[in-house]
């Protein structure tokens, strides 16, 4: 319903959102949709609406979310389009670095639409699509290969570890998927898939493991379990070398402010001492600021525990993914 405008110079007026019966303003819509529903397009510039992309709006009452952005990107494309790449990752709540664009895929070139802030891709005909909370989105296995075009090796391994932890795939299935794919980025995805492991609990655990492996040091075992005489699990170690009783652990806490946790940590350390395990604790600083120091400490611990086959010189492959912000000079 249109309101009459004052004369002689018409000015846009706020409309009651309910006045447009054919348009659900809580879902993203285009300017053309608004006009077709009888909504005065000038009110779209008012406080009742929020612009998401050029020519795409939603009621200001709808709170921002990953799903809202995906819906907005899809509403300018034909019905067969679906969320993909990092947009799919955000919908699945998979940790990925912040990338500004929303990503959409279509099946034929002529369905692509160009809009600032939206990257549109052409997916292979056999790409499977799911519906998540009403939004069409690629399946996680397809998403993994798509992300190989955007993410670094370490960030892609993090995605793979998360997918395995949630039961969406296995390391073996992920490797097979990438091996069989003829996608342009399948080889890049395959390299990451070969580093994906089962039982990884956190992205920082993946980062620590990848730092160690890319430096050429032996890969630690993931999720090693210590059993009592009855076979009951009494301790579980994220990253360890059971053969030499060496535990490498990421600890993201900067301050001990939980007395119960503090007591638990003391008892745990006593257990490690009693079982003759050595512990190397790595903090956030050891990943993002001083990865070279972390590698020095892990290599030294491996050597002191009697590990064999250690490289005389660490590989530099880790440096592309873990820049040193605070160089630490230490003697071997």
Buried (B, 14 or more C-beta within 10 A) or exposed (E): EEEEEEEEEEEBBEBEBEBBEEBBBEBBBBBEBBEEBBBBEEBBEEEBBBEBBEBBBBBEEBEEEBBBBBBBBBBBBEEEBBBBBBBBBBBBEBBBEEBEBBBBBBBEEEBBEEBEBBBBBBBEEEBEBBEEEEBBBBBBBBBBBBBBBBBBBBBBBBBBBBBBBEEBBEBEBBBBBBEEBEBEBBEBBBBBBBBBBEBBBBBBBBBBBBBBBBBBBBEBBBBBEBEEEEEEEEBEBBBBBBEBBBBBBBEEEEEEEEEEEEEEBEEEEEEBEEEEBBBBEBBBBBBBBBBBBBBBBBBEBBEEBEBEEEEEEBEEBBBEBBEBEEEBEEEE
